[in-house]
Amino acid sequence: MVLKSSIYIAIVLLVLTKTEWIQAKEYTRCEVAKTLAKNSFPRSFLPNWVCLVEAESGRSSNKITEYSNYKSYGLFQINSKEYCKAGKKGGLCGMKCEDFIKDDIKNDIECAKTIYARKGFDGWPGWQRKCKGKPLPDITKCKKIAKF
């Protein structure tokens, strides 16, 4: 009886949060900064990008968040409303949404650059709520960022 109740509660909590998790790669703050630096993100903007990733996905590469009429996928929470299509290539990034929930985040990075080119950081509600005009994450103690 206790086991059935625990399973039921776990399912209810998952449904209520409308968030799905699939064997996620959890990045550290420094891993995010290093990965972005390696992929030609300007050093001066890395704290904003790290804050964005923390605000949007909690540094989880495989996060899916479901809203009433679309879903957001991956590290950057790229949405199916504008930037990708579920099950087939499409959207402004020309990619399948499922491509953004893999541990290889090259597609995520390319699409994030597209979003940024169109809207800047304001393209992400999490950045607007948690990063804009607020103290940004300290990445000065992350080693080897300057080498990229």
Chimera marker file (.cmm) of the C-alpha trace (Angstrom):
<marker_set name="trace">
<marker id="1" x="0.000" y="0.000" z="0.000" r="1" g="1" b="0" radius="0.5"/>
<marker id="2" x="2.785" y="2.446" z="0.917" r="1" g="1" b="0" radius="0.5"/>
<marker id="3" x="4.673" y="1.619" z="-2.295" r="1" g="1" b="0" radius="0.5"/>
<marker id="4" x="1.567" y="2.205" z="-4.439" r="1" g="1" b="0" radius="0.5"/>
<marker id="5" x="0.946" y="5.523" z="-2.699" r="1" g="1" b="0" radius="0.5"/>
<marker id="6" x="4.548" y="6.609" z="-3.248" r="1" g="1" b="0" radius="0.5"/>
<marker id="7" x="4.381" y="5.751" z="-6.937" r="1" g="1" b="0" radius="0.5"/>
<marker id="8" x="1.070" y="7.569" z="-7.285" r="1" g="1" b="0" radius="0.5"/>
<marker id="9" x="2.459" y="10.679" z="-5.570" r="1" g="1" b="0" radius="0.5"/>
<marker id="10" x="5.546" y="10.652" z="-7.801" r="1" g="1" b="0" radius="0.5"/>
<marker id="11" x="3.385" y="10.470" z="-10.933" r="1" g="1" b="0" radius="0.5"/>
<marker id="12" x="1.110" y="13.257" z="-9.727" r="1" g="1" b="0" radius="0.5"/>
<marker id="13" x="4.091" y="15.493" z="-8.948" r="1" g="1" b="0" radius="0.5"/>
<marker id="14" x="5.552" y="14.880" z="-12.397" r="1" g="1" b="0" radius="0.5"/>
<marker id="15" x="2.267" y="15.747" z="-14.082" r="1" g="1" b="0" radius="0.5"/>
<marker id="16" x="1.732" y="18.836" z="-11.929" r="1" g="1" b="0" radius="0.5"/>
<marker id="17" x="5.131" y="20.294" z="-12.705" r="1" g="1" b="0" radius="0.5"/>
<marker id="18" x="4.634" y="19.593" z="-16.421" r="1" g="1" b="0" radius="0.5"/>
<marker id="19" x="8.341" y="18.957" z="-16.681" r="1" g="1" b="0" radius="0.5"/>
<marker id="20" x="9.863" y="15.833" z="-18.152" r="1" g="1" b="0" radius="0.5"/>
<marker id="21" x="13.406" y="14.631" z="-17.448" r="1" g="1" b="0" radius="0.5"/>
<marker id="22" x="15.267" y="12.220" z="-19.704" r="1" g="1" b="0" radius="0.5"/>
<marker id="23" x="18.663" y="10.951" z="-18.497" r="1" g="1" b="0" radius="0.5"/>
<marker id="24" x="19.936" y="14.494" z="-18.281" r="1" g="1" b="0" radius="0.5"/>
<marker id="25" x="23.518" y="15.651" z="-18.413" r="1" g="1" b="0" radius="0.5"/>
<marker id="26" x="23.858" y="18.030" z="-15.520" r="1" g="1" b="0" radius="0.5"/>
<marker id="27" x="26.515" y="20.645" z="-16.188" r="1" g="1" b="0" radius="0.5"/>
<marker id="28" x="28.436" y="22.534" z="-13.535" r="1" g="1" b="0" radius="0.5"/>
<marker id="29" x="28.591" y="26.294" z="-13.830" r="1" g="1" b="0" radius="0.5"/>
<marker id="30" x="32.194" y="26.083" z="-15.043" r="1" g="1" b="0" radius="0.5"/>
<marker id="31" x="31.356" y="23.361" z="-17.591" r="1" g="1" b="0" radius="0.5"/>
<marker id="32" x="28.696" y="25.624" z="-19.080" r="1" g="1" b="0" radius="0.5"/>
<marker id="33" x="31.114" y="28.560" z="-19.247" r="1" g="1" b="0" radius="0.5"/>
<marker id="34" x="33.897" y="26.454" z="-20.797" r="1" g="1" b="0" radius="0.5"/>
<marker id="35" x="31.593" y="24.835" z="-23.345" r="1" g="1" b="0" radius="0.5"/>
<marker id="36" x="30.222" y="28.192" z="-24.440" r="1" g="1" b="0" radius="0.5"/>
<marker id="37" x="33.703" y="29.731" z="-24.619" r="1" g="1" b="0" radius="0.5"/>
<marker id="38" x="34.880" y="26.817" z="-26.793" r="1" g="1" b="0" radius="0.5"/>
<marker id="39" x="31.975" y="27.536" z="-29.121" r="1" g="1" b="0" radius="0.5"/>
<marker id="40" x="32.913" y="31.172" z="-29.732" r="1" g="1" b="0" radius="0.5"/>
<marker id="41" x="30.582" y="32.877" z="-27.284" r="1" g="1" b="0" radius="0.5"/>
<marker id="42" x="32.168" y="36.243" z="-26.399" r="1" g="1" b="0" radius="0.5"/>
<marker id="43" x="33.998" y="36.074" z="-23.071" r="1" g="1" b="0" radius="0.5"/>
<marker id="44" x="32.384" y="39.314" z="-21.903" r="1" g="1" b="0" radius="0.5"/>
<marker id="45" x="28.895" y="37.793" z="-22.242" r="1" g="1" b="0" radius="0.5"/>
<marker id="46" x="29.629" y="34.422" z="-20.605" r="1" g="1" b="0" radius="0.5"/>
<marker id="47" x="28.164" y="35.414" z="-17.197" r="1" g="1" b="0" radius="0.5"/>
<marker id="48" x="24.897" y="36.345" z="-18.940" r="1" g="1" b="0" radius="0.5"/>
<marker id="49" x="24.839" y="33.076" z="-20.883" r="1" g="1" b="0" radius="0.5"/>
<marker id="50" x="25.589" y="31.036" z="-17.760" r="1" g="1" b="0" radius="0.5"/>
<marker id="51" x="22.830" y="32.870" z="-15.887" r="1" g="1" b="0" radius="0.5"/>
<marker id="52" x="20.453" y="32.221" z="-18.785" r="1" g="1" b="0" radius="0.5"/>
<marker id="53" x="21.215" y="28.484" z="-18.784" r="1" g="1" b="0" radius="0.5"/>
<marker id="54" x="20.796" y="28.308" z="-15.001" r="1" g="1" b="0" radius="0.5"/>
<marker id="55" x="17.518" y="30.246" z="-15.141" r="1" g="1" b="0" radius="0.5"/>
<marker id="56" x="16.061" y="28.304" z="-18.064" r="1" g="1" b="0" radius="0.5"/>
<marker id="57" x="17.128" y="24.699" z="-17.494" r="1" g="1" b="0" radius="0.5"/>
<marker id="58" x="19.057" y="24.505" z="-14.230" r="1" g="1" b="0" radius="0.5"/>
<marker id="59" x="22.056" y="23.439" z="-16.385" r="1" g="1" b="0" radius="0.5"/>
<marker id="60" x="20.278" y="20.254" z="-17.518" r="1" g="1" b="0" radius="0.5"/>
<marker id="61" x="20.789" y="19.376" z="-21.181" r="1" g="1" b="0" radius="0.5"/>
<marker id="62" x="17.686" y="17.222" z="-21.432" r="1" g="1" b="0" radius="0.5"/>
<marker id="63" x="15.002" y="19.293" z="-19.757" r="1" g="1" b="0" radius="0.5"/>
<marker id="64" x="11.602" y="19.575" z="-21.426" r="1" g="1" b="0" radius="0.5"/>
<marker id="65" x="9.067" y="22.062" z="-20.077" r="1" g="1" b="0" radius="0.5"/>
<marker id="66" x="5.489" y="21.838" z="-21.279" r="1" g="1" b="0" radius="0.5"/>
<marker id="67" x="3.305" y="24.921" z="-21.598" r="1" g="1" b="0" radius="0.5"/>
<marker id="68" x="-0.301" y="25.104" z="-22.777" r="1" g="1" b="0" radius="0.5"/>
<marker id="69" x="0.486" y="25.426" z="-26.494" r="1" g="1" b="0" radius="0.5"/>
<marker id="70" x="4.195" y="24.580" z="-26.877" r="1" g="1" b="0" radius="0.5"/>
<marker id="71" x="7.203" y="22.963" z="-25.222" r="1" g="1" b="0" radius="0.5"/>
<marker id="72" x="10.708" y="24.215" z="-24.488" r="1" g="1" b="0" radius="0.5"/>
<marker id="73" x="13.684" y="21.909" z="-24.886" r="1" g="1" b="0" radius="0.5"/>
<marker id="74" x="17.207" y="21.446" z="-23.600" r="1" g="1" b="0" radius="0.5"/>
<marker id="75" x="19.877" y="23.541" z="-21.954" r="1" g="1" b="0" radius="0.5"/>
<marker id="76" x="18.620" y="26.811" z="-23.478" r="1" g="1" b="0" radius="0.5"/>
<marker id="77" x="14.905" y="25.827" z="-23.336" r="1" g="1" b="0" radius="0.5"/>
<marker id="78" x="14.393" y="26.389" z="-27.056" r="1" g="1" b="0" radius="0.5"/>
<marker id="79" x="10.679" y="26.570" z="-27.784" r="1" g="1" b="0" radius="0.5"/>
<marker id="80" x="8.584" y="24.701" z="-30.320" r="1" g="1" b="0" radius="0.5"/>
<marker id="81" x="6.437" y="27.780" z="-30.894" r="1" g="1" b="0" radius="0.5"/>
<marker id="82" x="9.111" y="29.534" z="-32.983" r="1" g="1" b="0" radius="0.5"/>
<marker id="83" x="12.405" y="27.700" z="-33.237" r="1" g="1" b="0" radius="0.5"/>
<marker id="84" x="11.894" y="23.952" z="-33.786" r="1" g="1" b="0" radius="0.5"/>
<marker id="85" x="9.258" y="21.377" z="-34.684" r="1" g="1" b="0" radius="0.5"/>
<marker id="86" x="8.473" y="18.200" z="-32.762" r="1" g="1" b="0" radius="0.5"/>
<marker id="87" x="9.265" y="15.095" z="-34.773" r="1" g="1" b="0" radius="0.5"/>
<marker id="88" x="10.561" y="16.887" z="-37.871" r="1" g="1" b="0" radius="0.5"/>
<marker id="89" x="12.940" y="19.652" z="-38.864" r="1" g="1" b="0" radius="0.5"/>
<marker id="90" x="11.392" y="23.092" z="-38.808" r="1" g="1" b="0" radius="0.5"/>
<marker id="91" x="11.066" y="26.426" z="-37.080" r="1" g="1" b="0" radius="0.5"/>
<marker id="92" x="13.506" y="29.307" z="-37.390" r="1" g="1" b="0" radius="0.5"/>
<marker id="93" x="16.400" y="27.031" z="-36.419" r="1" g="1" b="0" radius="0.5"/>
<marker id="94" x="15.379" y="24.339" z="-38.920" r="1" g="1" b="0" radius="0.5"/>
<marker id="95" x="15.772" y="21.545" z="-36.378" r="1" g="1" b="0" radius="0.5"/>
<marker id="96" x="13.756" y="18.864" z="-34.634" r="1" g="1" b="0" radius="0.5"/>
<marker id="97" x="12.982" y="19.825" z="-31.043" r="1" g="1" b="0" radius="0.5"/>
<marker id="98" x="14.205" y="16.414" z="-29.916" r="1" g="1" b="0" radius="0.5"/>
<marker id="99" x="17.691" y="17.384" z="-31.158" r="1" g="1" b="0" radius="0.5"/>
<marker id="100" x="17.902" y="19.780" z="-28.209" r="1" g="1" b="0" radius="0.5"/>
<marker id="101" x="17.557" y="17.138" z="-25.496" r="1" g="1" b="0" radius="0.5"/>
<marker id="102" x="20.662" y="15.169" z="-26.363" r="1" g="1" b="0" radius="0.5"/>
<marker id="103" x="23.930" y="15.409" z="-24.465" r="1" g="1" b="0" radius="0.5"/>
<marker id="104" x="25.616" y="16.755" z="-27.621" r="1" g="1" b="0" radius="0.5"/>
<marker id="105" x="24.592" y="20.408" z="-27.457" r="1" g="1" b="0" radius="0.5"/>
<marker id="106" x="26.044" y="21.639" z="-30.769" r="1" g="1" b="0" radius="0.5"/>
<marker id="107" x="22.535" y="22.049" z="-32.213" r="1" g="1" b="0" radius="0.5"/>
<marker id="108" x="21.403" y="23.857" z="-29.066" r="1" g="1" b="0" radius="0.5"/>
<marker id="109" x="24.321" y="26.267" z="-29.333" r="1" g="1" b="0" radius="0.5"/>
<marker id="110" x="23.655" y="27.062" z="-32.989" r="1" g="1" b="0" radius="0.5"/>
<marker id="111" x="19.977" y="27.689" z="-32.327" r="1" g="1" b="0" radius="0.5"/>
<marker id="112" x="20.741" y="29.783" z="-29.222" r="1" g="1" b="0" radius="0.5"/>
<marker id="113" x="22.973" y="31.970" z="-31.398" r="1" g="1" b="0" radius="0.5"/>
<marker id="114" x="20.089" y="32.357" z="-33.869" r="1" g="1" b="0" radius="0.5"/>
<marker id="115" x="17.701" y="33.360" z="-31.092" r="1" g="1" b="0" radius="0.5"/>
<marker id="116" x="20.252" y="35.806" z="-29.685" r="1" g="1" b="0" radius="0.5"/>
<marker id="117" x="20.815" y="37.367" z="-33.128" r="1" g="1" b="0" radius="0.5"/>
<marker id="118" x="17.061" y="37.988" z="-33.427" r="1" g="1" b="0" radius="0.5"/>
<marker id="119" x="16.127" y="39.009" z="-29.882" r="1" g="1" b="0" radius="0.5"/>
<marker id="120" x="19.228" y="39.265" z="-27.712" r="1" g="1" b="0" radius="0.5"/>
<marker id="121" x="18.953" y="37.853" z="-24.214" r="1" g="1" b="0" radius="0.5"/>
<marker id="122" x="15.357" y="39.105" z="-24.096" r="1" g="1" b="0" radius="0.5"/>
<marker id="123" x="14.488" y="36.050" z="-26.209" r="1" g="1" b="0" radius="0.5"/>
<marker id="124" x="14.527" y="34.041" z="-22.975" r="1" g="1" b="0" radius="0.5"/>
<marker id="125" x="11.930" y="34.741" z="-20.245" r="1" g="1" b="0" radius="0.5"/>
<marker id="126" x="14.150" y="33.096" z="-17.615" r="1" g="1" b="0" radius="0.5"/>
<marker id="127" x="16.959" y="35.550" z="-18.358" r="1" g="1" b="0" radius="0.5"/>
<marker id="128" x="14.519" y="38.458" z="-18.120" r="1" g="1" b="0" radius="0.5"/>
<marker id="129" x="13.236" y="37.275" z="-14.721" r="1" g="1" b="0" radius="0.5"/>
<marker id="130" x="16.446" y="36.115" z="-13.070" r="1" g="1" b="0" radius="0.5"/>
<marker id="131" x="19.392" y="37.800" z="-14.789" r="1" g="1" b="0" radius="0.5"/>
<marker id="132" x="18.468" y="41.136" z="-16.369" r="1" g="1" b="0" radius="0.5"/>
<marker id="133" x="19.758" y="43.928" z="-14.147" r="1" g="1" b="0" radius="0.5"/>
<marker id="134" x="20.720" y="41.461" z="-11.405" r="1" g="1" b="0" radius="0.5"/>
<marker id="135" x="24.052" y="40.113" z="-10.140" r="1" g="1" b="0" radius="0.5"/>
<marker id="136" x="25.356" y="37.522" z="-12.598" r="1" g="1" b="0" radius="0.5"/>
<marker id="137" x="27.108" y="34.233" z="-11.773" r="1" g="1" b="0" radius="0.5"/>
<marker id="138" x="30.790" y="34.534" z="-10.893" r="1" g="1" b="0" radius="0.5"/>
<marker id="139" x="32.809" y="32.476" z="-13.359" r="1" g="1" b="0" radius="0.5"/>
<marker id="140" x="36.184" y="34.010" z="-12.506" r="1" g="1" b="0" radius="0.5"/>
<marker id="141" x="37.218" y="30.895" z="-10.585" r="1" g="1" b="0" radius="0.5"/>
<marker id="142" x="36.541" y="28.618" z="-13.570" r="1" g="1" b="0" radius="0.5"/>
<marker id="143" x="39.877" y="27.426" z="-14.886" r="1" g="1" b="0" radius="0.5"/>
<marker id="144" x="40.913" y="27.401" z="-18.545" r="1" g="1" b="0" radius="0.5"/>
<marker id="145" x="38.125" y="29.626" z="-19.863" r="1" g="1" b="0" radius="0.5"/>
<marker id="146" x="40.582" y="32.264" z="-21.025" r="1" g="1" b="0" radius="0.5"/>
<marker id="147" x="42.412" y="29.713" z="-23.202" r="1" g="1" b="0" radius="0.5"/>
<marker id="148" x="39.479" y="29.301" z="-25.589" r="1" g="1" b="0" radius="0.5"/>
<link id1="1" id2="2" r="1" g="1" b="0" radius="0.2"/>
<link id1="2" id2="3" r="1" g="1" b="0" radius="0.2"/>
<link id1="3" id2="4" r="1" g="1" b="0" radius="0.2"/>
<link id1="4" id2="5" r="1" g="1" b="0" radius="0.2"/>
<link id1="5" id2="6" r="1" g="1" b="0" radius="0.2"/>
<link id1="6" id2="7" r="1" g="1" b="0" radius="0.2"/>
<link id1="7" id2="8" r="1" g="1" b="0" radius="0.2"/>
<link id1="8" id2="9" r="1" g="1" b="0" radius="0.2"/>
<link id1="9" id2="10" r="1" g="1" b="0" radius="0.2"/>
<link id1="10" id2="11" r="1" g="1" b="0" radius="0.2"/>
<link id1="11" id2="12" r="1" g="1" b="0" radius="0.2"/>
<link id1="12" id2="13" r="1" g="1" b="0" radius="0.2"/>
<link id1="13" id2="14" r="1" g="1" b="0" radius="0.2"/>
<link id1="14" id2="15" r="1" g="1" b="0" radius="0.2"/>
<link id1="15" id2="16" r="1" g="1" b="0" radius="0.2"/>
<link id1="16" id2="17" r="1" g="1" b="0" radius="0.2"/>
<link id1="17" id2="18" r="1" g="1" b="0" radius="0.2"/>
<link id1="18" id2="19" r="1" g="1" b="0" radius="0.2"/>
<link id1="19" id2="20" r="1" g="1" b="0" radius="0.2"/>
<link id1="20" id2="21" r="1" g="1" b="0" radius="0.2"/>
<link id1="21" id2="22" r="1" g="1" b="0" radius="0.2"/>
<link id1="22" id2="23" r="1" g="1" b="0" radius="0.2"/>
<link id1="23" id2="24" r="1" g="1" b="0" radius="0.2"/>
<link id1="24" id2="25" r="1" g="1" b="0" radius="0.2"/>
<link id1="25" id2="26" r="1" g="1" b="0" radius="0.2"/>
<link id1="26" id2="27" r="1" g="1" b="0" radius="0.2"/>
<link id1="27" id2="28" r="1" g="1" b="0" radius="0.2"/>
<link id1="28" id2="29" r="1" g="1" b="0" radius="0.2"/>
<link id1="29" id2="30" r="1" g="1" b="0" radius="0.2"/>
<link id1="30" id2="31" r="1" g="1" b="0" radius="0.2"/>
<link id1="31" id2="32" r="1" g="1" b="0" radius="0.2"/>
<link id1="32" id2="33" r="1" g="1" b="0" radius="0.2"/>
<link id1="33" id2="34" r="1" g="1" b="0" radius="0.2"/>
<link id1="34" id2="35" r="1" g="1" b="0" radius="0.2"/>
<link id1="35" id2="36" r="1" g="1" b="0" radius="0.2"/>
<link id1="36" id2="37" r="1" g="1" b="0" radius="0.2"/>
<link id1="37" id2="38" r="1" g="1" b="0" radius="0.2"/>
<link id1="38" id2="39" r="1" g="1" b="0" radius="0.2"/>
<link id1="39" id2="40" r="1" g="1" b="0" radius="0.2"/>
<link id1="40" id2="41" r="1" g="1" b="0" radius="0.2"/>
<link id1="41" id2="42" r="1" g="1" b="0" radius="0.2"/>
<link id1="42" id2="43" r="1" g="1" b="0" radius="0.2"/>
<link id1="43" id2="44" r="1" g="1" b="0" radius="0.2"/>
<link id1="44" id2="45" r="1" g="1" b="0" radius="0.2"/>
<link id1="45" id2="46" r="1" g="1" b="0" radius="0.2"/>
<link id1="46" id2="47" r="1" g="1" b="0" radius="0.2"/>
<link id1="47" id2="48" r="1" g="1" b="0" radius="0.2"/>
<link id1="48" id2="49" r="1" g="1" b="0" radius="0.2"/>
<link id1="49" id2="50" r="1" g="1" b="0" radius="0.2"/>
<link id1="50" id2="51" r="1" g="1" b="0" radius="0.2"/>
<link id1="51" id2="52" r="1" g="1" b="0" radius="0.2"/>
<link id1="52" id2="53" r="1" g="1" b="0" radius="0.2"/>
<link id1="53" id2="54" r="1" g="1" b="0" radius="0.2"/>
<link id1="54" id2="55" r="1" g="1" b="0" radius="0.2"/>
<link id1="55" id2="56" r="1" g="1" b="0" radius="0.2"/>
<link id1="56" id2="57" r="1" g="1" b="0" radius="0.2"/>
<link id1="57" id2="58" r="1" g="1" b="0" radius="0.2"/>
<link id1="58" id2="59" r="1" g="1" b="0" radius="0.2"/>
<link id1="59" id2="60" r="1" g="1" b="0" radius="0.2"/>
<link id1="60" id2="61" r="1" g="1" b="0" radius="0.2"/>
<link id1="61" id2="62" r="1" g="1" b="0" radius="0.2"/>
<link id1="62" id2="63" r="1" g="1" b="0" radius="0.2"/>
<link id1="63" id2="64" r="1" g="1" b="0" radius="0.2"/>
<link id1="64" id2="65" r="1" g="1" b="0" radius="0.2"/>
<link id1="65" id2="66" r="1" g="1" b="0" radius="0.2"/>
<link id1="66" id2="67" r="1" g="1" b="0" radius="0.2"/>
<link id1="67" id2="68" r="1" g="1" b="0" radius="0.2"/>
<link id1="68" id2="69" r="1" g="1" b="0" radius="0.2"/>
<link id1="69" id2="70" r="1" g="1" b="0" radius="0.2"/>
<link id1="70" id2="71" r="1" g="1" b="0" radius="0.2"/>
<link id1="71" id2="72" r="1" g="1" b="0" radius="0.2"/>
<link id1="72" id2="73" r="1" g="1" b="0" radius="0.2"/>
<link id1="73" id2="74" r="1" g="1" b="0" radius="0.2"/>
<link id1="74" id2="75" r="1" g="1" b="0" radius="0.2"/>
<link id1="75" id2="76" r="1" g="1" b="0" radius="0.2"/>
<link id1="76" id2="77" r="1" g="1" b="0" radius="0.2"/>
<link id1="77" id2="78" r="1" g="1" b="0" radius="0.2"/>
<link id1="78" id2="79" r="1" g="1" b="0" radius="0.2"/>
<link id1="79" id2="80" r="1" g="1" b="0" radius="0.2"/>
<link id1="80" id2="81" r="1" g="1" b="0" radius="0.2"/>
<link id1="81" id2="82" r="1" g="1" b="0" radius="0.2"/>
<link id1="82" id2="83" r="1" g="1" b="0" radius="0.2"/>
<link id1="83" id2="84" r="1" g="1" b="0" radius="0.2"/>
<link id1="84" id2="85" r="1" g="1" b="0" radius="0.2"/>
<link id1="85" id2="86" r="1" g="1" b="0" radius="0.2"/>
<link id1="86" id2="87" r="1" g="1" b="0" radius="0.2"/>
<link id1="87" id2="88" r="1" g="1" b="0" radius="0.2"/>
<link id1="88" id2="89" r="1" g="1" b="0" radius="0.2"/>
<link id1="89" id2="90" r="1" g="1" b="0" radius="0.2"/>
<link id1="90" id2="91" r="1" g="1" b="0" radius="0.2"/>
<link id1="91" id2="92" r="1" g="1" b="0" radius="0.2"/>
<link id1="92" id2="93" r="1" g="1" b="0" radius="0.2"/>
<link id1="93" id2="94" r="1" g="1" b="0" radius="0.2"/>
<link id1="94" id2="95" r="1" g="1" b="0" radius="0.2"/>
<link id1="95" id2="96" r="1" g="1" b="0" radius="0.2"/>
<link id1="96" id2="97" r="1" g="1" b="0" radius="0.2"/>
<link id1="97" id2="98" r="1" g="1" b="0" radius="0.2"/>
<link id1="98" id2="99" r="1" g="1" b="0" radius="0.2"/>
<link id1="99" id2="100" r="1" g="1" b="0" radius="0.2"/>
<link id1="100" id2="101" r="1" g="1" b="0" radius="0.2"/>
<link id1="101" id2="102" r="1" g="1" b="0" radius="0.2"/>
<link id1="102" id2="103" r="1" g="1" b="0" radius="0.2"/>
<link id1="103" id2="104" r="1" g="1" b="0" radius="0.2"/>
<link id1="104" id2="105" r="1" g="1" b="0" radius="0.2"/>
<link id1="105" id2="106" r="1" g="1" b="0" radius="0.2"/>
<link id1="106" id2="107" r="1" g="1" b="0" radius="0.2"/>
<link id1="107" id2="108" r="1" g="1" b="0" radius="0.2"/>
<link id1="108" id2="109" r="1" g="1" b="0" radius="0.2"/>
<link id1="109" id2="110" r="1" g="1" b="0" radius="0.2"/>
<link id1="110" id2="111" r="1" g="1" b="0" radius="0.2"/>
<link id1="111" id2="112" r="1" g="1" b="0" radius="0.2"/>
<link id1="112" id2="113" r="1" g="1" b="0" radius="0.2"/>
<link id1="113" id2="114" r="1" g="1" b="0" radius="0.2"/>
<link id1="114" id2="115" r="1" g="1" b="0" radius="0.2"/>
<link id1="115" id2="116" r="1" g="1" b="0" radius="0.2"/>
<link id1="116" id2="117" r="1" g="1" b="0" radius="0.2"/>
<link id1="117" id2="118" r="1" g="1" b="0" radius="0.2"/>
<link id1="118" id2="119" r="1" g="1" b="0" radius="0.2"/>
<link id1="119" id2="120" r="1" g="1" b="0" radius="0.2"/>
<link id1="120" id2="121" r="1" g="1" b="0" radius="0.2"/>
<link id1="121" id2="122" r="1" g="1" b="0" radius="0.2"/>
<link id1="122" id2="123" r="1" g="1" b="0" radius="0.2"/>
<link id1="123" id2="124" r="1" g="1" b="0" radius="0.2"/>
<link id1="124" id2="125" r="1" g="1" b="0" radius="0.2"/>
<link id1="125" id2="126" r="1" g="1" b="0" radius="0.2"/>
<link id1="126" id2="127" r="1" g="1" b="0" radius="0.2"/>
<link id1="127" id2="128" r="1" g="1" b="0" radius="0.2"/>
<link id1="128" id2="129" r="1" g="1" b="0" radius="0.2"/>
<link id1="129" id2="130" r="1" g="1" b="0" radius="0.2"/>
<link id1="130" id2="131" r="1" g="1" b="0" radius="0.2"/>
<link id1="131" id2="132" r="1" g="1" b="0" radius="0.2"/>
<link id1="132" id2="133" r="1" g="1" b="0" radius="0.2"/>
<link id1="133" id2="134" r="1" g="1" b="0" radius="0.2"/>
<link id1="134" id2="135" r="1" g="1" b="0" radius="0.2"/>
<link id1="135" id2="136" r="1" g="1" b="0" radius="0.2"/>
<link id1="136" id2="137" r="1" g="1" b="0" radius="0.2"/>
<link id1="137" id2="138" r="1" g="1" b="0" radius="0.2"/>
<link id1="138" id2="139" r="1" g="1" b="0" radius="0.2"/>
<link id1="139" id2="140" r="1" g="1" b="0" radius="0.2"/>
<link id1="140" id2="141" r="1" g="1" b="0" radius="0.2"/>
<link id1="141" id2="142" r="1" g="1" b="0" radius="0.2"/>
<link id1="142" id2="143" r="1" g="1" b="0" radius="0.2"/>
<link id1="143" id2="144" r="1" g="1" b="0" radius="0.2"/>
<link id1="144" id2="145" r="1" g="1" b="0" radius="0.2"/>
<link id1="145" id2="146" r="1" g="1" b="0" radius="0.2"/>
<link id1="146" id2="147" r="1" g="1" b="0" radius="0.2"/>
<link id1="147" id2="148" r="1" g="1" b="0" radius="0.2"/>
</marker_set>
